[in-house]
């Protein structure tokens, strides 16, 4: 396995040099993107380099890698990509964008002034690939996929269990109506109403864009209802209770807090380190462990809520694939059947191997 990883790293480094730091290195997590870049950087002399990343935790890992491989950082600047608007990218000879698929339109626009851009990613959808090619004239210059990494034994294999949940149509616990005339309704009835209003204003907005904002208000209310609905939270908790050690993904910090010890922007203690060190066995997060973090001995991932992003889904699934030997990671995803939530899930998992995806019925909610 190590010899395969070394070969891949050397080939990718050579691709960077041959393409003069222009293009995208698209390789599976655990292949060692930072080592690939470090070896390429060492070939440069007195060049100003800017490295951007979407999270400070990833920037911290770059600092660690530079120390590990004895890199002269005199001419290297590390910044969160949210700070791109504060600098002049033309002052740098080379710009390296870690997790390049996360760049916003505004950040991409800024980078159009750069002369040499190297993108790094472990997950790249066809849409993102097309967008980066159109906007920044970038294309993959070296690729080693997740499936190839699994075959080579670099990352563990995985299986995905989809758990459909039915919207409750009995418990009237959701407040609806207007400020003057409120009433309580069920998950099912509330979803049907919000969807009908969304569809109505979607049709109206085709001829009159002033209805776009109203349409999006109903979309937001519907999403919020799905995120907070009791029935899916209960289903996720059943899965969580069956496993001793697991990482739990959701969309709201207050829901994360209800599942287990949590790690998010409002956390008051470093629960991520506690989880990594084995001091706690269950950790609930929203977005803060997507990328750049390796968690040892983690086999189980549970998704109460998953975004529709194919790239985000792959990144999150890979958090559970840092296993040794023939162990297989288990991914559980709860979703509301026959709703937009199911559409989000289908879009998110389209980058995963369909042969590794199973649907669990209510009679066998928990597989292991």
Residue pairs with C-beta under 8 A, 6 or more apart in sequence:
1 152
1 153
1 154
4 152
4 153
4 154
5 31
5 32
5 152
5 154
8 27
8 31
8 144
9 31
9 32
9 35
9 36
9 39
10 39
11 142
12 25
12 27
12 31
12 36
12 142
12 144
13 36
13 37
13 39
13 40
15 23
15 25
15 141
15 142
16 23
16 25
16 36
16 37
16 40
16 118
16 141
16 142
17 40
17 43
18 141
19 141
20 116
21 40
21 94
21 96
21 116
21 117
21 118
22 116
22 117
22 118
22 138
22 141
23 118
23 119
23 138
23 139
23 140
23 141
23 142
24 100
24 118
24 119
24 120
24 121
24 124
24 129
24 132
24 138
24 139
24 140
24 141
25 33
25 36
25 37
25 118
25 119
25 120
25 121
25 140
25 141
25 142
26 121
26 122
26 124
26 140
26 142
26 143
26 144
26 145
27 33
27 36
27 122
27 142
27 143
27 144
27 149
28 122
28 144
28 145
28 146
28 148
28 149
28 154
28 155
28 318
29 122
29 146
29 149
29 155
29 315
29 318
29 321
30 149
30 154
30 155
30 294
30 318
30 321
30 322
31 144
31 149
31 154
33 98
33 120
33 122
34 61
34 62
34 65
35 65
35 69
37 96
37 118
37 120
38 65
38 66
38 69
38 71
41 49
41 71
41 76
42 71
44 93
44 94
46 75
47 75
47 93
47 94
48 75
48 77
48 91
48 92
48 93
48 94
49 75
49 76
49 77
49 92
49 93
49 94
49 95
49 96
50 76
50 77
50 79
50 87
50 89
50 92
50 94
50 95
50 96
51 59
51 62
51 76
51 77
51 78
51 79
51 95
51 96
51 98
52 78
52 79
52 80
52 81
52 84
52 95
52 96
52 97
52 98
53 59
53 62
53 78
53 80
53 81
53 97
53 98
53 99
53 292
54 80
54 81
54 82
54 98
54 99
54 102
54 291
55 80
55 288
55 290
55 291
55 292
56 80
57 288
57 292
57 293
58 98
58 99
58 291
58 292
59 78
59 79
59 80
61 292
61 293
62 78
62 98
63 78
65 71
66 73
66 76
77 92
79 87
81 97
81 102
81 103
81 107
82 107
84 107
84 110
84 111
85 106
85 107
85 110
89 95
89 110
89 111
89 113
89 114
90 113
90 114
90 115
92 114
93 115
93 116
94 116
94 117
94 118
95 111
95 114
95 116
95 117
95 118
96 117
96 118
96 119
96 120
97 103
97 111
97 117
97 118
97 119
97 120
98 120
98 292
99 120
99 121
99 122
99 291
99 292
100 119
100 120
100 121
100 132
100 138
101 119
101 121
101 123
101 124
101 125
101 128
101 132
101 311
102 311
103 111
108 131
108 132
108 135
108 136
109 135
111 117
111 136
112 135
112 136
117 136
117 138
119 132
119 138
121 311
122 146
122 291
122 314
122 315
122 318
123 146
123 310
123 311
123 312
123 314
123 315
123 318
123 351
124 140
124 311
125 309
125 310
125 311
125 351
128 311
129 139
129 140
132 138
132 139
133 139
146 155
146 314
146 318
147 353
149 155
150 156
150 157
150 158
150 321
155 318
155 321
155 322
156 320
156 321
156 322
156 323
156 324
156 327
156 328
156 329
157 321
157 328
157 329
157 356
158 317
158 320
158 321
158 328
158 329
158 330
158 331
158 356
159 328
159 329
159 330
159 331
159 356
159 357
159 358
160 317
160 331
160 333
160 349
160 352
160 356
160 357
160 358
161 330
161 331
161 332
161 333
161 358
161 359
161 360
161 367
162 333
162 335
162 345
162 357
162 358
162 359
162 360
163 235
163 239
163 332
163 333
163 334
163 335
163 359
163 360
163 365
164 335
164 336
164 337
164 342
164 359
164 361
165 231
165 232
165 235
165 334
165 335
165 336
165 337
166 231
166 336
166 337
167 186
167 187
167 188
167 191
167 229
167 231
167 336
167 339
168 186
168 187
168 188
168 229
168 230
168 231
169 186
169 187
169 188
169 189
170 186
171 186
171 187
171 230
172 184
172 185
172 186
173 184
173 186
173 230
174 184
174 185
174 186
174 187
174 190
174 225
175 182
175 183
175 184
175 185
176 182
176 183
176 184
176 185
176 189
176 190
176 193
177 183
185 193
187 225
187 229
187 230
187 231
190 225
191 222
191 225
191 226
191 336
191 339
194 218
194 221
194 222
194 225
195 222
195 340
197 218
198 215
198 218
198 219
198 222
201 211
201 214
201 215
201 218
202 215
204 211
204 215
205 211
205 212
205 215
222 340
223 340
226 232
226 305
226 336
226 339
226 340
226 341
227 250
227 251
227 252
227 255
227 305
228 252
228 255
229 336
232 304
232 305
232 334
232 335
232 336
233 255
233 258
233 304
235 334
235 365
236 248
236 250
236 259
236 302
236 303
236 304
236 334
237 259
238 365
238 366
239 302
239 332
239 334
239 365
239 366
240 246
240 248
240 259
240 260
240 282
240 302
242 366
242 368
243 282
243 300
243 302
244 281
245 281
245 282
245 297
245 298
245 299
245 300
246 281
246 282
246 298
246 300
246 301
246 302
247 275
247 282
247 283
247 285
247 289
247 295
247 298
247 300
247 301
247 302
247 319
247 320
248 256
248 259
248 260
248 282
248 283
248 284
248 285
248 301
248 302
248 303
248 304
249 284
249 285
249 286
249 301
249 302
249 303
249 304
249 305
249 306
249 316
250 256
250 259
250 284
250 285
250 286
250 303
250 304
250 305
251 286
251 304
251 305
251 307
252 286
253 262
253 264
253 265
253 266
253 286
255 284
255 304
255 305
256 262
256 263
256 264
256 284
256 285
256 286
257 284
259 282
259 284
259 304
260 280
260 282
260 283
260 284
261 271
261 274
261 275
261 280
261 282
261 283
261 284
262 271
262 283
262 284
262 285
263 271
263 272
263 275
263 283
263 284
263 285
263 288
263 289
264 285
264 286
264 287
264 288
265 288
271 280
271 283
272 283
272 288
272 289
272 293
274 280
274 283
275 281
275 282
275 283
275 295
276 295
276 296
278 297
289 295
289 316
289 319
290 312
290 315
290 316
290 319
291 315
293 319
294 322
295 319
295 322
296 322
297 323
298 319
298 320
298 322
298 323
298 329
299 320
299 323
299 327
299 328
299 329
299 330
300 320
300 329
300 330
300 332
301 316
301 317
301 319
301 320
301 329
301 330
301 331
301 332
302 331
302 332
302 334
303 316
303 331
303 332
303 333
303 334
304 334
306 312
306 313
306 316
306 333
306 335
306 344
306 345
306 348
307 313
307 344
307 348
308 343
308 344
308 345
308 347
308 348
309 347
309 348
310 347
310 348
310 349
310 350
310 351
311 351
312 348
313 348
313 349
313 351
313 352
314 351
314 352
317 329
317 331
317 352
320 329
320 330
320 331
321 329
323 329
330 367
330 368
332 367
333 345
333 349
335 341
335 342
335 344
335 345
336 342
349 357
358 367
360 366
360 367
